[in-house]
């Protein structure tokens, strides 16, 4: 039998698994404090739900199939649509705004690369029922807060999709070409877009691409939008409001405006942002405002803003999680198996970080295992010490003492109740 996983799927082991768990746990603590309710979402959705507003690129990467009832379904490629369905079905009558967060597996049939796999974990945050720029600012600030909690220094790149969409439409780009152009811009392939534009559009896009200063010049592009793309003018003015509020929340927050920035998923309508670690490719998270998705799914008109984090990519950007291995418990003869079990129970109930080696382990092997595993202490259950006594080996000091069951915690340095 071939146990090799489908290409692009993978097992997550040891330090990386710990980093992912740390990020999820820290995010849970922060989001709970900030008033976000956790929800759990399925890994399978109806195809039609995902097709409603996802865009061609996402649909092309779906793992889709028919279930036994003949229904066309797909593994979730991202969780925003599922969260919107949940809101429409079960949360729409709650007082607004409704703030939720979730974490779960996603699947995309993309070409695997470092930090991007066909199965990955996504953590998302959504705010429903507020059209205020303050909600946009909060969501962007929260995204940065989650990364900072695990030691990641990233800046937020912000823009407004309505401006780029208006520029493209004003240059004669429509329909499928418009969706294609936004996807290409999302991937930074500006040259592939130039052929779709009229001369005026080419000139503006080239100015943005060639000049970082121009990309961040809100005054200039507000003026352009006011003269040529009135529908996008309010979007850029709103972006300026969001920036003021983000900096009020955190004056140290590093934010870079980029009007030549787009996100390829079709449901974004206004403010968009990504978190980028300097010197790396791609982003760790991204999001923005999507005011039409709920109504497109059959719900009431509901403004919404949110973001999604690639947990796998975050874990690769984190410093390794320090692990303290405190105590290893071993039995070195058959008569001492029950005694080892009692020691393990005492330590685990006191919240000591303890591992039990099952079975009988020769003393030489026990010492070697404790040394290689970087354990601080080795608790040895053997017949020589008597029925209720243990030998305790300090692996760093190379010293050994004896302890009774009653004094085991104290002799290990954990007092009578232990500490984690």
MARSE-978022 format. One record per residue (C-alpha): x, y, z; residue number from 1. Coordinates in Angstrom, 3 decimals, m for minus. Layout:
BEGIN
{node {X, Y, Z}, NUM},
...
# end
This chain:
BEGIN
{node {0.000, 0.000, 0.000}, 1},
{node {1.318, 3.447, m0.948}, 2},
{node {0.912, 5.851, 1.979}, 3},
{node {2.369, 8.865, 0.168}, 4},
{node {0.008, 11.807, 0.531}, 5},
{node {m1.519, 13.598, m2.428}, 6},
{node {1.018, 16.123, m3.672}, 7},
{node {0.652, 19.393, m1.836}, 8},
{node {m0.974, 17.813, 1.216}, 9},
{node {1.344, 17.305, 4.159}, 10},
{node {1.785, 16.243, 7.727}, 11},
{node {2.672, 19.001, 10.206}, 12},
{node {5.106, 17.763, 12.840}, 13},
{node {6.704, 18.896, 16.085}, 14},
{node {7.977, 22.488, 16.221}, 15},
{node {5.824, 23.725, 13.330}, 16},
{node {2.719, 22.130, 14.838}, 17},
{node {3.549, 23.855, 18.143}, 18},
{node {3.960, 27.200, 16.359}, 19},
{node {0.585, 26.806, 14.665}, 20},
{node {m1.062, 25.910, 17.959}, 21},
{node {0.588, 28.857, 19.733}, 22},
{node {m0.692, 31.280, 17.104}, 23},
{node {m4.201, 29.852, 17.303}, 24},
{node {m4.199, 29.960, 21.117}, 25},
{node {m2.865, 33.534, 21.279}, 26},
{node {m5.394, 34.626, 18.656}, 27},
{node {m8.200, 32.995, 20.635}, 28},
{node {m7.243, 34.895, 23.788}, 29},
{node {m6.979, 38.253, 22.017}, 30},
{node {m10.173, 37.895, 19.967}, 31},
{node {m12.169, 36.779, 22.993}, 32},
{node {m11.023, 39.877, 24.893}, 33},
{node {m11.982, 42.110, 21.957}, 34},
{node {m15.555, 40.808, 21.737}, 35},
{node {m15.318, 38.305, 18.875}, 36},
{node {m17.357, 35.090, 19.148}, 37},
{node {m15.753, 31.837, 17.983}, 38},
{node {m17.662, 29.703, 15.449}, 39},
{node {m16.882, 26.349, 13.824}, 40},
{node {m17.368, 25.942, 10.080}, 41},
{node {m17.573, 22.786, 7.915}, 42},
{node {m14.898, 21.731, 5.420}, 43},
{node {m17.476, 20.942, 2.712}, 44},
{node {m19.886, 23.430, 1.158}, 45},
{node {m22.337, 23.449, m1.728}, 46},
{node {m20.558, 24.322, m4.965}, 47},
{node {m23.117, 27.010, m5.796}, 48},
{node {m22.357, 28.851, m2.546}, 49},
{node {m18.651, 28.970, m3.370}, 50},
{node {m19.307, 29.880, m7.008}, 51},
{node {m21.558, 32.818, m6.104}, 52},
{node {m18.819, 35.436, m5.772}, 53},
{node {m15.464, 33.680, m5.391}, 54},
{node {m14.053, 34.515, m8.819}, 55},
{node {m12.615, 32.327, m11.561}, 56},
{node {m9.181, 31.750, m10.033}, 57},
{node {m10.635, 30.308, m6.844}, 58},
{node {m13.168, 28.205, m8.730}, 59},
{node {m10.409, 26.773, m10.918}, 60},
{node {m8.662, 25.463, m7.808}, 61},
{node {m11.659, 23.736, m6.182}, 62},
{node {m11.689, 20.124, m5.068}, 63},
{node {m15.256, 19.516, m6.286}, 64},
{node {m17.314, 16.326, m6.466}, 65},
{node {m20.822, 14.878, m6.126}, 66},
{node {m21.835, 13.395, m2.790}, 67},
{node {m23.879, 10.198, m2.552}, 68},
{node {m27.076, 12.207, m2.787}, 69},
{node {m26.020, 13.629, m6.161}, 70},
{node {m25.377, 17.108, m4.748}, 71},
{node {m22.463, 19.064, m6.200}, 72},
{node {m20.181, 20.035, m3.329}, 73},
{node {m16.574, 21.132, m2.809}, 74},
{node {m13.949, 21.242, m0.110}, 75},
{node {m13.758, 24.794, 1.221}, 76},
{node {m11.040, 26.799, m0.585}, 77},
{node {m11.436, 29.598, 1.978}, 78},
{node {m13.910, 30.235, 4.761}, 79},
{node {m15.343, 33.708, 4.147}, 80},
{node {m18.242, 32.376, 2.063}, 81},
{node {m19.003, 29.729, 4.704}, 82},
{node {m18.980, 32.401, 7.410}, 83},
{node {m21.340, 34.525, 5.305}, 84},
{node {m23.684, 31.535, 4.942}, 85},
{node {m23.598, 31.006, 8.712}, 86},
{node {m24.440, 34.661, 9.294}, 87},
{node {m27.317, 34.531, 6.789}, 88},
{node {m28.790, 31.346, 8.286}, 89},
{node {m28.227, 31.771, 12.039}, 90},
{node {m26.772, 35.132, 13.093}, 91},
{node {m28.579, 37.762, 11.035}, 92},
{node {m31.087, 38.625, 13.783}, 93},
{node {m28.451, 39.332, 16.438}, 94},
{node {m27.725, 42.965, 17.444}, 95},
{node {m25.289, 44.610, 15.031}, 96},
{node {m22.428, 44.531, 14.574}, 97},
{node {m21.932, 40.764, 14.742}, 98},
{node {m18.259, 39.882, 15.304}, 99},
{node {m17.024, 36.317, 14.775}, 100},
{node {m13.794, 34.394, 14.291}, 101},
{node {m12.998, 30.858, 13.185}, 102},
{node {m10.146, 28.533, 12.270}, 103},
{node {m10.212, 25.463, 10.055}, 104},
{node {m8.726, 23.533, 7.127}, 105},
{node {m9.000, 24.759, 3.533}, 106},
{node {m8.168, 23.077, 0.219}, 107},
{node {m7.019, 24.485, m3.115}, 108},
{node {m5.649, 22.629, m6.116}, 109},
{node {m2.807, 25.108, m6.657}, 110},
{node {0.836, 24.490, m7.470}, 111},
{node {2.472, 23.874, m4.069}, 112},
{node {5.237, 26.224, m2.926}, 113},
{node {6.854, 27.153, 0.373}, 114},
{node {4.176, 28.245, 2.803}, 115},
{node {1.380, 27.516, 0.311}, 116},
{node {m0.003, 24.003, 0.197}, 117},
{node {m3.076, 22.295, m1.216}, 118},
{node {m4.305, 21.782, 2.310}, 119},
{node {m3.742, 24.631, 4.742}, 120},
{node {m5.229, 26.134, 7.886}, 121},
{node {m7.033, 29.454, 7.761}, 122},
{node {m7.989, 31.701, 10.658}, 123},
{node {m10.554, 34.355, 9.874}, 124},
{node {m12.216, 37.359, 11.507}, 125},
{node {m15.456, 38.974, 10.291}, 126},
{node {m17.573, 41.971, 11.304}, 127},
{node {m21.143, 42.085, 9.931}, 128},
{node {m23.587, 44.972, 10.025}, 129},
{node {m21.318, 48.026, 10.168}, 130},
{node {m20.461, 50.282, 7.238}, 131},
{node {m18.326, 52.576, 9.388}, 132},
{node {m14.669, 53.156, 8.462}, 133},
{node {m14.057, 52.515, 12.161}, 134},
{node {m14.937, 48.838, 11.549}, 135},
{node {m12.379, 48.702, 8.713}, 136},
{node {m9.747, 50.254, 10.959}, 137},
{node {m10.534, 47.852, 13.811}, 138},
{node {m10.268, 44.755, 11.630}, 139},
{node {m6.943, 45.861, 10.129}, 140},
{node {m5.586, 46.770, 13.567}, 141},
{node {m6.680, 43.401, 15.002}, 142},
{node {m4.876, 41.568, 12.192}, 143},
{node {m1.639, 43.322, 13.093}, 144},
{node {m2.251, 42.672, 16.776}, 145},
{node {m2.457, 38.899, 16.202}, 146},
{node {0.870, 38.828, 14.356}, 147},
{node {2.579, 41.017, 16.938}, 148},
{node {1.426, 38.661, 19.719}, 149},
{node {3.643, 35.903, 18.283}, 150},
{node {6.629, 38.169, 17.588}, 151},
{node {6.087, 38.827, 13.873}, 152},
{node {6.965, 42.326, 12.666}, 153},
{node {4.888, 43.068, 9.592}, 154},
{node {3.572, 46.194, 7.931}, 155},
{node {0.046, 46.619, 6.575}, 156},
{node {m0.352, 47.413, 2.895}, 157},
{node {m3.693, 49.160, 2.323}, 158},
{node {m5.655, 50.233, m0.716}, 159},
{node {m9.124, 50.521, m2.174}, 160},
{node {m10.318, 48.049, m4.789}, 161},
{node {m12.990, 50.439, m6.072}, 162},
{node {m10.290, 52.806, m7.333}, 163},
{node {m8.420, 50.114, m9.279}, 164},
{node {m11.678, 48.687, m10.621}, 165},
{node {m12.762, 52.159, m11.773}, 166},
{node {m9.392, 52.773, m13.458}, 167},
{node {m9.710, 49.507, m15.358}, 168},
{node {m13.345, 50.094, m16.335}, 169},
{node {m12.503, 53.668, m17.376}, 170},
{node {m9.829, 52.176, m19.644}, 171},
{node {m12.360, 49.973, m21.433}, 172},
{node {m11.870, 46.758, m19.437}, 173},
{node {m15.140, 44.916, m18.791}, 174},
{node {m16.603, 41.540, m17.831}, 175},
{node {m14.228, 38.580, m17.749}, 176},
{node {m11.311, 40.810, m18.763}, 177},
{node {m11.936, 42.947, m15.671}, 178},
{node {m11.793, 39.924, m13.359}, 179},
{node {m8.675, 38.674, m15.140}, 180},
{node {m6.970, 42.078, m14.867}, 181},
{node {m7.638, 42.310, m11.124}, 182},
{node {m6.222, 38.810, m10.620}, 183},
{node {m3.090, 39.697, m12.570}, 184},
{node {m2.620, 42.889, m10.529}, 185},
{node {m3.099, 40.856, m7.347}, 186},
{node {m0.141, 38.708, m8.443}, 187},
{node {1.928, 41.742, m9.439}, 188},
{node {1.811, 40.878, m13.160}, 189},
{node {1.171, 44.422, m14.341}, 190},
{node {2.654, 43.900, m17.812}, 191},
{node {m0.044, 41.313, m18.553}, 192},
{node {m2.669, 43.989, m17.859}, 193},
{node {m1.214, 46.724, m20.061}, 194},
{node {m2.514, 45.094, m23.239}, 195},
{node {m6.096, 45.377, m21.987}, 196},
{node {m5.927, 49.140, m21.333}, 197},
{node {m6.357, 52.190, m23.524}, 198},
{node {m3.454, 54.629, m23.760}, 199},
{node {m4.647, 56.785, m20.863}, 200},
{node {m5.060, 53.750, m18.628}, 201},
{node {m1.604, 52.444, m19.568}, 202},
{node {m0.063, 55.786, m18.670}, 203},
{node {m1.692, 55.883, m15.213}, 204},
{node {m0.887, 52.272, m14.367}, 205},
{node {2.702, 52.663, m15.545}, 206},
{node {3.110, 55.750, m13.338}, 207},
{node {1.895, 53.767, m10.306}, 208},
{node {4.033, 50.718, m11.014}, 209},
{node {7.237, 52.621, m11.787}, 210},
{node {7.060, 55.001, m8.833}, 211},
{node {6.611, 53.833, m5.219}, 212},
{node {6.043, 57.458, m4.243}, 213},
{node {3.212, 57.743, m6.740}, 214},
{node {1.574, 54.544, m5.512}, 215},
{node {1.257, 56.017, m2.028}, 216},
{node {0.280, 59.548, m3.112}, 217},
{node {m3.339, 59.753, m1.975}, 218},
{node {m3.599, 63.465, m2.812}, 219},
{node {m2.672, 62.859, m6.437}, 220},
{node {m4.986, 59.917, m6.996}, 221},
{node {m7.873, 61.530, m5.145}, 222},
{node {m7.606, 64.355, m7.650}, 223},
{node {m7.506, 61.911, m10.574}, 224},
{node {m10.492, 60.010, m9.214}, 225},
{node {m12.504, 63.196, m8.630}, 226},
{node {m11.988, 64.258, m12.257}, 227},
{node {m12.270, 60.887, m14.019}, 228},
{node {m13.686, 58.199, m11.700}, 229},
{node {m16.220, 59.862, m9.385}, 230},
{node {m17.439, 56.489, m8.093}, 231},
{node {m13.926, 55.756, m6.786}, 232},
{node {m13.343, 59.190, m5.257}, 233},
{node {m15.376, 58.402, m2.148}, 234},
{node {m13.419, 55.160, m1.764}, 235},
{node {m10.111, 57.010, m1.564}, 236},
{node {m11.537, 59.590, 0.827}, 237},
{node {m12.780, 56.708, 2.962}, 238},
{node {m9.319, 55.112, 2.841}, 239},
{node {m7.905, 58.324, 4.292}, 240},
{node {m10.436, 58.108, 7.160}, 241},
{node {m9.519, 54.490, 7.850}, 242},
{node {m5.827, 55.410, 8.020}, 243},
{node {m6.486, 58.118, 10.609}, 244},
{node {m8.422, 55.682, 12.794}, 245},
{node {m5.860, 52.884, 12.453}, 246},
{node {m3.101, 55.214, 13.627}, 247},
{node {m5.289, 56.415, 16.485}, 248},
{node {m5.580, 52.795, 17.641}, 249},
{node {m1.819, 52.274, 17.418}, 250},
{node {0.479, 55.224, 16.619}, 251},
{node {3.349, 52.750, 16.073}, 252},
{node {1.442, 50.747, 13.458}, 253},
{node {3.398, 50.642, 10.187}, 254},
{node {1.036, 51.236, 7.264}, 255},
{node {1.867, 51.691, 3.576}, 256},
{node {m0.697, 53.019, 1.110}, 257},
{node {m0.657, 51.358, m2.318}, 258},
{node {m3.298, 52.480, m4.819}, 259},
{node {m1.924, 49.974, m7.372}, 260},
{node {m2.893, 47.121, m5.067}, 261},
{node {m5.724, 44.647, m5.687}, 262},
{node {m7.066, 41.426, m4.221}, 263},
{node {m8.207, 38.807, m6.705}, 264},
{node {m11.191, 37.333, m4.864}, 265},
{node {m14.247, 38.814, m6.537}, 266},
{node {m16.360, 39.805, m3.532}, 267},
{node {m14.203, 42.733, m2.283}, 268},
{node {m15.887, 46.110, m2.790}, 269},
{node {m13.895, 48.837, m1.018}, 270},
{node {m11.074, 48.919, 1.564}, 271},
{node {m8.490, 46.119, 1.168}, 272},
{node {m5.298, 45.283, 3.054}, 273},
{node {m2.530, 42.706, 3.492}, 274},
{node {0.168, 42.083, 6.103}, 275},
{node {3.677, 41.762, 4.706}, 276},
{node {6.926, 40.818, 6.426}, 277},
{node {9.760, 42.910, 4.894}, 278},
{node {12.123, 40.845, 2.767}, 279},
{node {9.654, 38.016, 2.163}, 280},
{node {7.420, 37.138, m0.761}, 281},
{node {3.658, 37.216, m0.520}, 282},
{node {1.508, 38.146, 2.447}, 283},
{node {0.655, 36.431, 5.719}, 284},
{node {m2.945, 37.623, 5.750}, 285},
{node {m5.332, 39.674, 3.714}, 286},
{node {m8.824, 41.070, 3.808}, 287},
{node {m11.082, 44.015, 3.278}, 288},
{node {m14.670, 45.159, 2.886}, 289},
{node {m17.238, 43.041, 1.038}, 290},
{node {m20.630, 44.716, 1.288}, 291},
{node {m22.518, 42.622, m1.299}, 292},
{node {m21.691, 39.027, m0.353}, 293},
{node {m24.506, 38.493, 2.158}, 294},
{node {m27.180, 39.775, m0.239}, 295},
{node {m25.639, 37.755, m3.104}, 296},
{node {m26.156, 34.659, m0.954}, 297},
{node {m29.833, 35.486, m0.449}, 298},
{node {m29.569, 37.373, 2.839}, 299},
{node {m30.441, 40.976, 3.621}, 300},
{node {m28.162, 43.779, 2.442}, 301},
{node {m25.405, 43.697, 5.059}, 302},
{node {m22.110, 45.603, 5.073}, 303},
{node {m19.190, 43.407, 6.115}, 304},
{node {m15.432, 43.534, 6.581}, 305},
{node {m12.922, 40.885, 7.604}, 306},
{node {m9.624, 39.142, 6.993}, 307},
{node {m8.123, 35.662, 6.749}, 308},
{node {m4.720, 34.472, 7.988}, 309},
{node {m2.668, 31.637, 6.523}, 310},
{node {m1.757, 29.834, 9.755}, 311},
{node {0.867, 27.694, 7.996}, 312},
{node {2.664, 30.761, 6.656}, 313},
{node {2.513, 32.481, 10.040}, 314},
{node {4.058, 29.413, 11.713}, 315},
{node {6.968, 29.478, 9.243}, 316},
{node {7.567, 33.156, 10.083}, 317},
{node {7.546, 32.634, 13.853}, 318},
{node {10.565, 31.957, 16.028}, 319},
{node {10.555, 28.314, 17.187}, 320},
{node {8.404, 27.781, 20.263}, 321},
{node {10.659, 27.148, 23.254}, 322},
{node {9.854, 23.826, 24.877}, 323},
{node {10.711, 23.037, 28.480}, 324},
{node {10.831, 19.314, 29.160}, 325},
{node {10.663, 18.980, 32.904}, 326},
{node {10.370, 15.356, 34.051}, 327},
{node {10.720, 11.884, 32.548}, 328},
{node {9.355, 8.935, 34.567}, 329},
{node {10.665, 5.397, 34.003}, 330},
{node {10.316, 1.962, 35.603}, 331},
{node {13.522, m0.065, 35.521}, 332},
{node {12.061, m3.423, 36.611}, 333},
{node {8.749, m5.311, 36.427}, 334},
{node {7.994, m4.850, 40.144}, 335},
{node {8.020, m1.046, 39.751}, 336},
{node {5.526, m0.541, 36.891}, 337},
{node {2.681, 0.367, 39.271}, 338},
{node {4.969, 2.671, 41.244}, 339},
{node {5.923, 4.496, 38.002}, 340},
{node {2.216, 4.846, 37.221}, 341},
{node {1.596, 6.452, 40.634}, 342},
{node {4.474, 8.917, 40.112}, 343},
{node {3.124, 9.836, 36.681}, 344},
{node {m0.344, 10.423, 38.157}, 345},
{node {0.995, 12.609, 40.973}, 346},
{node {2.996, 14.807, 38.576}, 347},
{node {0.405, 15.093, 35.824}, 348},
{node {m2.331, 16.011, 38.316}, 349},
{node {m0.048, 18.781, 39.622}, 350},
{node {0.284, 20.183, 36.063}, 351},
{node {3.981, 19.325, 35.809}, 352},
{node {5.252, 18.786, 32.260}, 353},
{node {5.873, 15.046, 32.559}, 354},
{node {6.308, 12.131, 30.186}, 355},
{node {6.018, 8.452, 31.078}, 356},
{node {8.043, 5.804, 29.255}, 357},
{node {5.778, 2.722, 29.111}, 358},
{node {7.229, m0.665, 29.975}, 359},
{node {10.491, m1.581, 31.631}, 360},
{node {13.480, 0.556, 30.566}, 361},
{node {17.098, m0.321, 31.493}, 362},
{node {18.711, 2.455, 33.551}, 363},
{node {21.352, 3.184, 30.916}, 364},
{node {18.677, 3.639, 28.256}, 365},
{node {16.597, 5.806, 30.630}, 366},
{node {19.542, 8.134, 31.287}, 367},
{node {20.316, 8.341, 27.574}, 368},
{node {16.685, 9.106, 26.726}, 369},
{node {16.485, 11.842, 29.385}, 370},
{node {19.734, 13.397, 28.173}, 371},
{node {18.878, 13.376, 24.479}, 372},
{node {15.370, 14.631, 25.204}, 373},
{node {16.710, 17.555, 27.262}, 374},
{node {14.659, 16.668, 30.332}, 375},
{node {15.524, 18.499, 33.532}, 376},
{node {14.787, 15.603, 35.897}, 377},
{node {14.515, 11.814, 35.639}, 378},
{node {12.267, 9.993, 38.122}, 379},
{node {13.379, 6.367, 38.457}, 380},
{node {10.984, 3.756, 39.841}, 381},
{node {12.983, 0.714, 40.923}, 382},
{node {12.747, m2.082, 43.499}, 383},
{node {15.977, m1.063, 45.222}, 384},
{node {14.512, 2.162, 46.680}, 385},
{node {11.542, 0.376, 48.288}, 386},
{node {7.787, 0.260, 47.550}, 387},
{node {7.011, 3.983, 47.905}, 388},
{node {10.332, 5.664, 47.180}, 389},
{node {11.931, 6.966, 43.975}, 390},
{node {15.338, 8.026, 42.774}, 391},
{node {15.426, 11.538, 41.263}, 392},
{node {18.245, 12.352, 38.860}, 393},
{node {19.084, 16.009, 38.099}, 394},
{node {20.263, 15.764, 34.484}, 395},
{node {22.085, 19.100, 34.506}, 396},
{node {23.777, 18.892, 37.923}, 397},
{node {24.399, 15.124, 37.579}, 398},
{node {23.150, 14.645, 41.143}, 399},
{node {20.734, 12.041, 42.479}, 400},
{node {18.511, 12.025, 45.571}, 401},
{node {15.690, 9.849, 46.896}, 402},
{node {12.101, 10.896, 47.584}, 403},
{node {8.940, 9.301, 48.947}, 404},
{node {5.626, 9.609, 47.139}, 405},
{node {4.570, 12.263, 49.668}, 406},
{node {7.689, 14.366, 49.066}, 407},
{node {8.045, 13.719, 45.309}, 408},
{node {6.792, 17.125, 44.170}, 409},
{node {8.804, 18.998, 46.768}, 410},
{node {12.031, 17.113, 45.965}, 411},
{node {11.519, 17.877, 42.263}, 412},
{node {11.198, 21.579, 43.118}, 413},
{node {7.471, 21.951, 42.418}, 414},
{node {6.208, 22.356, 45.978}, 415},
{node {3.079, 20.459, 46.963}, 416},
{node {0.846, 21.648, 44.115}, 417},
{node {3.250, 21.821, 41.193}, 418},
{node {3.670, 24.480, 38.554}, 419},
{node {3.493, 24.340, 34.799}, 420},
# end
